Amino acid sequence: MEGYLIATWKMAFEGVKKGQDLIRQGGTIHKAIMEAVKTVEDDPSYHSVGYGGLPNLEGEVELDAAYMDGDTLGFGAIMGVKNLKNPIEVAYDLCHYKRNCVLAAAGAEAYARKGGYPFSPMLTEEAEERYKAQEKNVDTEKLEAYGGHDTVCIIGRLGDTSACGVSTSGLFMKLPGRVGDSPIIGSGCYADSEVGAAAATGVGEDIMKGCLSFAIVEKIRAGIPVQQACEQALGEHIARLERSGHKPGSMSVIAMDRDHHVGAATNKKAFPFVVGTMDGETVLFAAVNEGGNMSVICPDEAWIQAYQGD
């Protein structure tokens, strides 16, 4: 498969479609990625990103986002911010700085306000009701990523430029201030235009233990085909975690090399992802894991209807 864009989860379909439209209109890959991420951030029906995201243990929505420009290796990220409408915009802004490019909590919010970025209440009535119905004595050591969707990750390649943007509200019922892999360079995403880019979604604490996105990019740099690089990096990381006595939570990855070839892998039974193809189409695929044997399918309507998630 070859594409201009690749994104995590079925929920990214409309965003990738809009990104493809921008590319056809002559837009940059950065504009396409930003539009794709913002489309998911703005949709309250998705509970792991932006508006509608599920709250932390104290009932507040805390957001993380990151952006990496593969030309400059510029990386920008924010973490633990509240009521920022589109966190990805601020992460993209920060990726242009050599210093002070990763900001947290109140400092990130102050920077965003000074820059004129819009703020809005991010806790929807539905998310608040789910919070109220949740047992408050939750074991925070056993939190798991969302079953049908999680971090939105968008990778793009246009001309000689690779880039990646990610956005998330993190684990439902997380401790206040908890930060996952998304805003951590090399874990949530990594882009190098000389090689390609990779991104990860799932339980951030487990993803971070192997700098999983960077590990995939380095395998591609070594000449390993992108699909194989995704499978090898994830498999080796899972094996290492298991040798340490740790049972990993859910983890899924996507990648695109410098020749627009894409790949994906997961330790879940199925992981849908979206590709904006070189022909201008937007196509849903799925990485299917059957006992450790990975395959990539183009699911039919029956599979899509049976899939319990976004």
N, C-alpha and C positions, 0 to 999 in steps of 0.2 A: 504494500500500500504506500502511496505517496500523497502528501498533503501540504497545505499551507498552515493549517491549524490542527491541533489535537487537544482534546479536553476530557477531563474526568467526569464520569456520570452522565446519565441520560438527561439530567436537568440542564446541562450546558448546550443542548441542541439549538435552542433559539438564539442563544448568545453567539455560538459559532456561525450560525446562519447570518447574523448581522455583521459579524467580522468578515465573512466572505464577501458580503455586499460592499463593505468598505474597501476591501482589496480590489475588487472589480472597478470601483470608482477612483482608483489611484491612491488610496490611503496607505499610510505606512503600516508595517506589521505591528508597531506599538499601538497605534490607534485601533487596529483590529482586535488585539488582545484586550485592551482596556474596555472596549465596547462589549466584548464577550463576557468578561468578568462582571462588569457593572450590570448587565442584564440579569445575571443570577443574583447579585447582591440586592437588586431592587424588587425581586419577586418574593412576596411573603409566603408563598406556598412551599418554599424550601427552607428547612429548619436548621440548617448547618452553616448558613452563610448570610451575612448582612441582615436586612430587614426581615424579621420573622425568625431569626436565629434563636435557639433555645438558650435560656439563661444559666448563670452559674449557681452555686449553692445558696447565694443570697438573693437570687431572683433578678440579677442584672445581666444584661447582654454585654459581653466583652468580646471585642473583635481584633483579629490579627490579619495582616496582609503583607505581601512582599512582591517585589518586582526586580527582575535581573535583565540587564541589557548585555547580550553576548558579545557585542562589539567592544565595549569599554570595560567589561566585567563589573560595571557599576551595579551595585545592589542597594536597594532601599527597602526598609521594612518598618512597620509599626506594630505594636503589640499592646494588648490590654486596654484598648480605647473604648469609650462608651459614646453612643449616640452620634457617631460619625457616619453620615449617609453612605459614602462610598470610600471605604478605606483604601482600595486599590489606587485611587487617584493620588493619595498622599504618598503611598509607597513608591509609585512611579516618579513623583516629584523628587523624592529623597534619593533615588538611584543616580541622580545627576551630580551628587555631592561627593567629594573625596573624604570629608570628615562629617561627623554627625548625621550619618545616613541611616542609622537605626535608632528609632525613638520609642519610648515606652510611656504608657498610661498618661498622666497629667501633662508631661512634657510633649508628647505626641499630639495631644488634644490642643494644647496651647499653640503649637506650630500650625496645626490645621486651621484653627480659628484666625490666626494672624494671616494665613494665606487665603482666607475667604472661602474655604471649603465648607459646604453645607452640613449642618447638624440637624438631626431629627430623632424623635423617640424611636428606638429600634425594637422595643418589646411589643409585639402584637398581642391582641386579646387571646388568640389561639395559643401562642407560646406561653402566655401568663397562666392560662387555664391548665396547660400541661404541667407547668411548674407547680401549681397549687395541688394538683392531683398526685404529684410525686412524693414518695416517702422522703422525709427530710433526714432520716438517719442512714442515708445511703453510704455504702462503703466506697469511698473515693479511690481506693486502691484497685477496685474492680471495674472501674468505668470502661466502657467500650465505645468505639466509634459507631456512627449511625449505620443501621442495617442496610439502607438503600441509597444513601448519599452521604457525602461528607464534604471535605474541602473542595472548592472548585479550583482547578488548576488548568490554565490555558497556555500551551506552548505554541509558538509560531516561528515560521521561517519564510523569509521573503528576500530574494536576491542573495546577498551574502550575510544577512543578519538573522541571528537566532535570538529569541527572547522568551521570557516566561513570566506570568503573573499568577498569584494565588491569593485566595481570600477565604476566611473561615470565622465562625463564631466558636469554634473549639468544642470540647466535650460538654454535653449536657450535664449539669450539676457538678461541674469542675470547681475546685477551690478558687476563690477570688484571686486574681493575679496569675493563675496558671497559664503557661505558654507552651504550645506544642511545637511541632516541627515547622509549621508553615512560614514563620518569619525568621527562621534560622538558615543562613546560607549553606547550601550543600545538602541540607536535609529535606526541607520542603520543596526546594527547587534549585536548579543550577543551569546556567546557560553560558556557553562559550561558542561564539560564531565559527571558530575554526573547527569545531567538532559537532556541536548540536546542543540539545537541551533535554533535561529530564525533570520530572516532578512526581511527588508522592502524596498519597491521601490515606487516612486511616488513623491508627493510634500513634500520635506524635511522639510519645515517649519511646516507643519501640523503633520508629523510623529514625529518630535522632541517634540511637545507639550505633548505627552503621553509616551515618551521613549518606543515606541511600541514593539520593539524586546525584550527588557527586560521584558515587561509586559507579553508577550506570554510565555517566558521561566519560569517565576514565576508561571503562571497558570499550566504549565506542572509539575513543582515542587510540586504543590499542589495536583497532582493526576488527573488533567483534561486531557482527551485524546487529542492528538495533534491537530486533526482537529477542535475539539470543542474549544480548547484553542485559535486557530487562529481566529475563528469566534467571540468568546466572547470578546477577547481583542480588536479586530478591532471595533466591534459593540459598546462596551462600550466607546471606545475612540471617535467615531463619535458622539455618544449621548452627551458626555461631551462637545465637541466642539460646537455642535448645541445649547446646553443650554447656552453657553457663547455668543451666537449670531453670531457665526462664521460658514460659510458654507465651509466645508473642500473640498480640491481638491482631486485628485485621490490618492488612497493608496491601495497597495496590499502587502501581506505578505506570507512568506513560513516558514516552521519549520520542524524539525526532532527531535524526542525524542531519548533517549538512547537505545531503542529497534528497531531503524531504521524505525519506523512508521513516515509517512510524512503527512503534511497538508498544506492547502493554503486557503486564503480568499481575497476578494477584495470588494471595493465599486464601481468598474467599472462594466459594463455589463459582461465583460469576461476578464480573465487574464490567458494567457497560461503560463505553467511552465513545466520544464523538470525533469524527475526522472531517475537516473541511478540505475536500480533495483538490487536486490540481486542475480538475475539470470544472471546478466551481460548485460541485455538489456538496451537500452536508449529509453525512451518512453515519448511522449508529452501528457500532460494532460491539462485541463483548469478548472479553478474555474469560475462558471457561477452564476451571481447574478441576480435573478429575483424578483424584488421588495423586496429585503432584505432576500430572501430565497436562501441560498447558496447550490450549488451542485457541485460535481467534476465529470467531464466527461473525457472519452478518445475520443477525436474528430475524426470523420472520414475525409476522404480526401475532401469531399465537404465543411465541416466546415473549414478546414485548408485553402482551396482556397478562401473561402469567407472572412476570417479574414484579416482585413486591418492593418497589422502590422508585427513586427518581434518578 
